[in-house]
Amino acid sequence: GSAPGESAARLADRADVRRGWGYLPDRDREAIVQGVNEEFHPRYREQIEDYYRAIAEQAEREP
């Protein structure tokens, strides 16, 4: 099983991603969609999520 706080944290992360999705340029959204089906080593999951979160946050700050 998972820790009780883990689910809440994941839900919060998903909400952040959804909020930022609309701010991403079309080319970045397309790259993410294309990459969804790619397999990656589980040990890199957190770094990959951080990368996409940073892109979304940067897009929110840009006019």
ZIQUI-V225147 format. One record per pair of residues at least 12 apart in sequence whose C-alpha atoms are under 7 Angstrom apart, sorted by sequence separation. I is the first residue (numbers start at 0). GAP is how many residues later the second one is. D is the distance in whole Angstrom. If there is no record, write none. Layout:
# ZIQUI-V225147
I:GAP:D / I:GAP:D
This chain:
# ZIQUI-V225147
23:32:6 / 22:33:7 / 20:35:6 / 23:35:6 / 16:36:7 / 19:36:5 / 22:36:5 / 19:37:7 / 22:37:6 / 19:40:7
